[in-house]
Amino acid sequence: MERYDVIVIGAGNGGLSAAVTTAQAGLKTLVLERHNLPGGSATSFVRGRFEFEAALHELCDLGTSEHPGTVRKLFEQYGADVDWRIEQKLFHLIVPNDLDLVLPTGIEPFCAKMEELVPGCEPSVRKLLDLGKLAGEAQSYAMKPNASKLVMMTKYADFLRMASCTTDEGMEAIGMPKKAQNILNTYWCYLGAAPDQLDFLTTCQMIYKYVYYNPGMPNKKSHNLSLTLESTLRKSGGEIWYNSEVVQILIENNSAKGVVLKNGKTILAKHIIADCSPAAVYGKMIADDVPRPEIPLRLANARSIALELETMYIGLNRSAEELGIDTYSTIIMSDEDPEVTFTKSNGTDKGTFIANCLNLIIPDSSPKGTCTLFLTTFGDSSFWGKVKPEDYYKIKNQRMRDWVDYYEKNTGITIRPYIEEIAYATPATFCRYLNTPNGTPYGYQVTYWDNIISRLTSMDKETGYKNLRITGAAAENIDGYNLCYLNGNIQGRKTIKDAEEDR
């Protein structure tokens, strides 16, 4: 029977990052992936002559080689060579009959533009960015083994204060005008939580990382990240098996001992890292006669599944320049108030509608003279669950027609005559591929009580079984594609420490 030091279940962003971490530490590491390729959300698919991003449309916290952000530093630490392409605009925001603006990256251009849009807001915007920078420094310090509580309570006192209030409360406290709040809170959709739920700490960090370090993508699309990590893993002595679905995690004396594959094969390991939803781990992967740990089970039952996505992928036989598309990310909000758009997003209305044109970051990401669009809104699995199989494609086709109309009406850009390829993913599509509850890529819904501080302080109690750790979107750093890589690294380092203690 085969034995490993570490088995990683799932070759998603968090799983690959965890596996590279443990393999580079000399632990015999095996990744088991149920699909025939790596990446999870960081992958792509082909229709005709177009290659589409499945779900990961951009990363933040990249920075430049001279001023690298956390994600770039992590890939450099792994020795994973990635050709990053950086975007100079944050987003184009459209609120019909209300707002139409483009925000730039860079602290000074960003602050100047916000002051132009909302006179008098600049001091509060700078305060928010300063708090975002401090929050990142404090979180990095807090993760160190020798972190001092006294330092956290003095030098980083604002770190704790920010986590104790919602985004709405924090922005009010620093005196930010309401219109400026609404513009900056456009980013709520990147974490799937409204400003009256999301903690101020997370918001400050996210906005600062986008403004200072810029959003971007790898030159060869996100699947290149996954393939690069796979290559790095193999060079570090690790293995990865595809078409190898784990159906059971073996637990003995409250400790993980190995896994069972769908084909019946048993593989033993001293440590297991699951890049899976906790719902899948506790609900499907632990034998019924094994007692569930109380705290993780209570947490899983108390949390809500985050928002779901629907995405339309369009290949156009005209270039972005010919069509008049000049910004990578266009976000159409049905209302200036983010709480209103969040409420609408919990159903079939297009409260939030995001359009990404990858050619604005990577000009040759599609054949010459063409471009691709990814149109995304929040889905409703309860709606799709009621759709009869014989009506599924009819409803998808109608929604595609509606989406094209909506995009053209609000942007003034005509795309319908130039559509060459088109595909549509519902929550059921994402569920089938990602194997997450309702197909959500966000993990758990971020709430006031379940913020980043509470998750960080309770992360060692998240599984309840010795030698079993969970990573991915539902892990301690909250969701976000860049954070999944960091979550994987954290759980990998903790597993290395576990292994050292076992010797």
C-alpha positions in Angstrom: 0.0 0.0 0.0 1.4 3.4 -1.0 2.3 5.9 1.7 3.0 9.6 1.6 3.9 12.3 4.0 1.2 14.6 2.6 -1.8 14.0 0.5 -3.5 17.1 -1.0 -7.1 16.6 -2.1 -7.8 18.9 -5.1 -5.5 20.8 -7.5 -7.3 24.1 -7.2 -5.4 27.3 -6.3 -5.1 26.5 -2.6 -4.3 22.9 -3.1 -1.5 23.5 -5.6 0.0 26.2 -3.4 -0.1 23.9 -0.3 1.4 21.0 -2.2 4.3 23.1 -3.6 5.0 24.4 0.0 5.2 20.9 1.5 7.1 19.4 -1.4 9.7 22.1 -1.3 10.1 21.3 2.4 11.1 17.8 1.6 7.8 16.1 2.4 6.7 13.3 0.1 3.6 15.0 -1.4 0.8 13.7 -3.6 -2.0 15.8 -5.1 -5.2 13.9 -6.1 -7.4 15.7 -8.6 -10.8 14.4 -9.9 -10.5 16.3 -13.2 -8.0 15.7 -16.0 -6.3 19.1 -15.5 -5.3 21.3 -12.6 -6.6 24.7 -11.5 -10.2 24.6 -10.4 -11.3 28.2 -11.0 -7.9 29.0 -12.5 -8.3 27.2 -15.8 -9.7 27.8 -19.3 -11.6 26.1 -22.0 -11.8 26.3 -25.8 -14.7 27.0 -28.1 -13.9 27.3 -31.7 -10.8 29.5 -32.1 -11.2 31.2 -28.7 -9.8 30.2 -25.3 -12.0 31.5 -22.4 -11.2 32.0 -18.7 -13.5 29.7 -16.7 -13.8 31.9 -13.6 -10.6 33.7 -12.6 -10.8 37.0 -14.4 -8.1 39.0 -12.5 -5.8 38.9 -9.5 -4.9 41.8 -7.2 -1.8 42.2 -4.9 0.6 41.6 -7.8 2.7 44.8 -8.0 5.8 45.1 -10.1 9.2 43.3 -9.9 10.6 46.4 -8.2 7.6 46.7 -5.7 6.1 43.2 -5.6 2.8 42.5 -3.9 2.1 39.4 -1.8 1.0 37.2 -4.7 4.0 38.0 -6.9 6.3 37.4 -3.9 4.7 34.0 -3.2 5.2 32.8 -6.8 8.8 34.1 -6.8 9.4 32.2 -3.5 8.2 29.0 -5.1 10.5 29.7 -8.1 7.4 29.6 -10.3 8.2 31.8 -13.4 5.1 33.8 -14.4 4.9 36.6 -17.0 2.5 39.0 -15.2 0.6 41.6 -17.2 -0.6 44.6 -15.1 -3.7 46.7 -15.7 -3.6 50.5 -15.2 -7.3 51.0 -14.7 -9.3 49.7 -11.8 -12.8 49.6 -13.4 -15.3 51.5 -15.4 -18.4 51.9 -13.2 -21.8 52.5 -14.8 -25.0 53.2 -12.8 -27.7 53.9 -15.4 -28.8 57.6 -15.3 -26.5 58.3 -12.4 -22.7 57.4 -12.7 -20.3 56.8 -15.5 -16.7 56.9 -14.4 -13.3 55.2 -14.8 -11.0 54.9 -11.8 -7.2 54.7 -12.3 -4.6 52.7 -10.3 -1.8 54.4 -8.3 -2.3 56.3 -5.0 -2.0 59.8 -6.4 -4.0 59.4 -9.6 -6.7 57.5 -7.6 -7.0 60.1 -4.9 -7.1 62.9 -7.5 -9.8 61.2 -9.5 -11.9 60.6 -6.4 -11.6 64.2 -5.4 -12.7 65.3 -8.9 -15.7 63.0 -8.6 -16.6 63.9 -5.0 -15.1 67.2 -4.0 -13.9 67.1 -0.4 -13.5 63.3 -0.2 -9.7 63.1 -0.7 -8.7 63.2 3.0 -11.0 60.3 3.9 -9.9 58.3 0.8 -6.3 58.7 1.8 -7.1 57.7 5.4 -8.8 54.5 4.0 -5.7 53.7 1.9 -3.4 54.3 4.9 -5.5 51.9 7.0 -5.4 49.4 4.2 -1.6 49.5 4.1 -1.4 49.2 7.9 -3.9 46.3 7.9 -1.7 44.4 5.5 1.4 45.0 7.6 -0.4 44.0 10.8 -1.8 40.8 9.4 1.7 39.8 8.1 3.1 40.5 11.6 0.3 38.6 13.3 1.1 35.5 11.3 4.7 35.3 12.6 5.4 32.6 15.2 6.8 35.2 17.7 4.2 37.9 17.2 3.7 39.9 20.4 0.2 40.7 21.7 1.6 44.0 23.1 2.8 45.1 19.7 -0.6 44.2 18.2 -2.4 46.3 20.8 -0.1 49.3 20.4 1.5 49.6 17.0 -1.4 47.9 15.2 -4.3 49.0 17.4 -6.3 50.2 14.4 -6.1 46.7 12.9 -8.3 45.4 15.7 -10.6 48.4 15.5 -11.2 48.0 11.8 -12.2 44.4 12.3 -14.7 45.3 14.9 -16.9 47.4 12.6 -18.6 47.0 9.3 -17.5 48.8 6.2 -20.4 51.2 6.4 -19.5 52.1 10.0 -15.8 52.4 9.2 -16.3 54.7 6.3 -18.6 56.9 8.3 -16.1 57.0 11.1 -13.4 58.5 8.8 -15.8 61.0 7.4 -16.2 59.7 3.9 -19.0 61.3 1.9 -21.8 58.9 0.9 -21.2 59.2 -2.8 -17.5 58.3 -2.3 -18.5 55.4 -0.2 -20.8 54.1 -2.9 -18.1 54.4 -5.6 -15.4 52.6 -3.5 -17.9 49.9 -2.4 -18.2 48.8 -6.0 -15.7 46.2 -4.9 -18.2 44.5 -2.6 -19.0 42.1 -5.5 -15.4 40.8 -5.5 -16.0 39.3 -2.0 -19.7 38.7 -2.4 -20.7 40.6 0.8 -22.5 44.0 1.2 -20.8 46.9 3.1 -23.2 46.5 6.0 -21.9 42.9 6.5 -18.3 43.1 5.4 -15.8 44.2 8.0 -13.9 47.4 7.4 -10.6 45.7 7.7 -11.1 43.5 4.7 -12.5 46.4 2.6 -9.5 48.7 3.4 -7.0 45.9 2.5 -8.7 45.0 -0.7 -9.0 48.6 -2.0 -5.4 49.4 -1.1 -4.1 46.2 -2.8 -6.0 47.1 -6.0 -5.0 50.7 -6.0 -1.3 50.3 -5.0 -0.4 46.9 -6.5 -2.8 47.0 -9.4 -4.9 44.1 -10.8 -3.5 41.9 -13.5 -3.3 38.5 -15.1 -0.6 36.1 -16.3 0.3 36.6 -20.0 -0.8 33.0 -20.8 -4.1 33.2 -18.9 -4.8 31.8 -15.4 -4.4 28.2 -16.5 -0.8 29.0 -16.9 -0.6 29.7 -13.2 -1.9 26.2 -12.5 0.4 24.5 -15.0 3.4 26.5 -13.6 2.6 25.4 -10.1 2.1 21.8 -11.3 5.6 22.0 -13.0 7.1 23.5 -9.9 5.5 20.7 -7.7 7.0 18.0 -9.9 10.4 19.6 -10.0 10.2 19.7 -6.1 9.6 16.0 -6.0 5.9 16.0 -5.6 3.4 14.0 -7.6 0.0 14.8 -9.1 -2.6 12.2 -10.2 -5.5 13.2 -12.4 -8.8 11.5 -12.8 -8.4 10.4 -9.1 -11.4 11.4 -7.1 -11.2 11.1 -3.4 -14.4 9.7 -1.9 -13.4 9.2 1.7 -10.9 10.5 4.2 -9.8 7.8 6.6 -10.0 8.8 10.3 -8.6 6.6 13.0 -8.5 7.7 16.7 -9.6 11.2 15.7 -6.6 11.5 13.3 -6.5 11.5 9.5 -4.6 8.4 8.1 -5.2 8.3 4.4 -7.8 8.4 1.6 -9.9 6.1 -0.5 -10.3 6.8 -4.2 -13.4 6.3 -6.3 -11.8 3.2 -7.9 -11.4 1.7 -4.4 -7.7 2.3 -4.0 -6.5 3.2 -0.5 -3.5 5.6 -0.1 -2.1 6.3 3.3 -0.5 9.6 4.5 0.6 11.1 7.7 -1.0 14.5 6.8 -3.9 15.5 4.6 -4.8 18.9 3.2 -8.3 19.2 1.6 -8.8 21.9 -1.0 -12.5 21.4 -0.6 -15.6 22.9 0.9 -16.0 21.9 4.5 -19.5 20.8 3.5 -18.0 18.2 1.2 -15.4 17.1 3.8 -17.9 16.6 6.7 -21.0 15.7 4.6 -19.4 13.3 2.0 -15.8 12.4 2.8 -16.0 11.2 6.4 -17.5 7.8 7.1 -20.9 8.0 8.8 -19.7 6.1 11.9 -16.9 8.6 12.6 -18.0 11.2 15.2 -17.9 14.8 13.8 -16.0 17.4 15.8 -18.3 19.8 17.6 -16.7 23.2 16.9 -16.1 22.8 13.1 -19.5 21.3 12.7 -21.2 24.2 14.5 -19.2 26.7 12.4 -20.2 24.9 9.2 -23.8 24.9 10.2 -23.8 28.5 11.3 -22.3 29.9 8.2 -24.2 30.6 5.0 -23.1 29.6 1.5 -21.9 32.6 -0.4 -23.3 34.0 -3.6 -23.4 32.0 -6.8 -22.3 33.1 -10.3 -23.6 32.9 -13.8 -21.2 33.7 -16.6 -21.5 34.2 -20.4 -18.4 33.8 -22.5 -18.4 35.6 -25.9 -15.9 35.4 -28.7 -16.2 38.4 -31.1 -14.8 38.6 -34.6 -13.8 42.3 -34.1 -11.0 43.7 -32.0 -11.7 45.6 -28.7 -10.5 48.8 -30.4 -12.9 48.4 -33.3 -15.8 47.8 -30.9 -14.9 50.7 -28.7 -14.1 48.7 -25.6 -11.3 50.6 -23.8 -11.4 49.3 -20.2 -10.7 45.8 -19.0 -13.4 45.7 -16.2 -16.8 47.4 -16.7 -19.1 47.0 -13.7 -22.8 47.9 -14.2 -24.7 48.5 -11.0 -28.5 48.8 -11.1 -28.4 51.2 -8.2 -25.7 53.5 -6.6 -26.5 52.0 -3.2 -24.5 48.8 -2.8 -26.9 47.3 -0.3 -29.7 47.6 -2.9 -27.5 45.8 -5.5 -26.5 43.1 -3.1 -30.2 42.4 -2.3 -31.0 42.2 -6.0 -28.0 39.9 -6.5 -29.6 37.3 -4.2 -32.0 36.4 -7.0 -32.3 36.4 -10.7 -32.1 40.2 -11.2 -28.9 41.7 -12.6 -28.1 43.9 -9.5 -24.5 43.7 -10.4 -23.2 42.9 -13.9 -19.4 42.6 -14.6 -17.9 42.7 -18.1 -14.3 41.8 -18.6 -12.4 42.1 -21.9 -9.1 40.2 -21.4 -7.6 41.7 -24.6 -7.2 45.1 -22.7 -4.6 43.4 -20.5 -3.3 40.7 -22.9 -3.8 42.0 -26.5 -3.0 38.6 -28.1 -5.3 36.6 -25.7 -7.5 35.9 -28.8 -6.7 35.7 -32.5 -5.8 38.9 -34.3 -8.8 41.1 -35.1 -10.9 39.4 -32.4 -11.6 39.8 -28.7 -13.4 38.0 -25.9 -15.9 39.2 -23.3 -16.8 37.5 -20.0 -20.2 38.7 -18.7 -20.8 37.8 -15.1 -23.6 38.3 -12.6 -24.8 36.6 -9.5 -26.9 33.5 -10.0 -29.7 31.8 -8.2 -29.4 28.0 -7.8 -33.0 27.8 -6.4 -34.3 29.2 -9.7 -32.3 26.8 -11.8 -33.2 23.9 -9.5 -36.9 24.4 -10.6 -36.1 24.5 -14.3 -37.2 21.3 -16.1 -34.5 19.6 -18.1 -36.4 20.1 -21.4 -36.5 23.8 -20.7 -32.8 24.3 -19.6 -31.3 25.3 -23.0 -34.3 27.4 -23.9 -34.0 29.4 -20.8 -30.2 29.7 -21.2 -30.6 31.0 -24.7 -33.2 33.6 -23.6 -30.9 34.8 -20.8 -28.0 35.1 -23.3 -30.2 37.3 -25.5 -31.2 39.4 -22.5 -27.6 39.8 -21.4 -26.4 41.0 -24.7 -29.3 43.5 -24.8 -28.4 44.7 -21.3 -24.7 45.1 -22.1 -25.4 47.0 -25.3 -28.0 49.3 -23.7 -25.8 50.3 -20.8 -22.4 50.6 -22.5 -23.5 51.9 -25.9 -21.3 49.2 -27.5 -22.8 47.0 -30.2 -21.6 43.4 -30.0 -24.5 41.2 -31.3 -23.6 41.2 -35.0 -20.0 40.2 -34.2 -20.6 37.2 -31.9 -18.8 34.2 -33.3 -18.7 31.9 -30.2 -20.9 31.9 -27.1 -21.2 29.7 -24.0 -23.1 30.1 -20.8 -22.4 28.7 -17.3 -25.1 28.5 -14.6 -24.7 27.7 -10.9 -25.2 24.1 -11.9 -22.3 24.3 -14.3 -20.0 25.7 -11.6 -21.3 23.1 -9.1 -20.5 20.3 -11.5 -17.0 21.5 -12.1 -16.0 23.0 -8.7 -17.9 20.6 -6.5 -18.9 23.3 -4.1 -22.3 23.9 -2.5 -24.5 25.6 -5.2 -21.3 26.0 -7.3 -20.2 29.1 -5.3 -16.6 30.1 -5.9 -16.7 32.3 -2.8 -16.8 29.8 0.0 -18.8 31.1 3.0 -20.7 34.3 3.1 -18.6 37.0 4.9 -20.6 38.5 7.8 -20.0 40.8 10.7 -19.5 37.9 13.1 -17.5 35.7 10.7 -14.9 38.2 9.6 -11.2 37.7 8.9 -10.1 38.2 12.5 -12.6 35.6 13.9 -11.5 33.1 11.2 -7.8 33.7 11.9 -8.2 33.2 15.6 -10.2 30.0 15.2 -8.4 28.4 12.2 -6.7 25.8 14.3 -10.1 24.5 15.4 -11.5 24.4 11.9 -11.2 20.7 11.2 -11.2 19.0 14.6 -9.2 16.1 13.4 -5.5 15.8 13.9 -3.3 15.9 10.8 -6.3 17.2 8.6 -6.3 20.8 7.4 -8.6 22.6 5.0 -7.7 25.2 2.5 -9.3 27.1 -0.4 -12.0 29.7 -0.6 -13.7 28.6 2.6 -10.5 28.9 4.6 -9.3 31.5 7.1 -8.3 34.4 4.9 -11.8 34.6 3.5 -12.3 34.1 -0.3 -10.6 35.7 -3.2 -8.5 34.1 -5.8 -5.2 35.7 -4.6 -6.1 34.7 -1.0 -6.5 31.0 -2.0 -2.8 30.9 -3.0 -2.0 32.4 0.4 -4.3 30.1 2.2 -2.6 27.1 0.6 0.8 28.4 1.6 -0.4 28.9 5.2 -1.8 25.4 5.5 1.3 24.0 3.9 3.5 25.7 6.4 1.4 24.5 9.3 1.5 21.0 7.9 5.3 21.2 7.8 5.3 22.3 11.5 2.9 19.4 12.3 5.3 17.0 10.6 8.3 18.4 12.6 6.4 17.9 15.8 5.6 14.3 14.9 9.3 13.4 14.5 
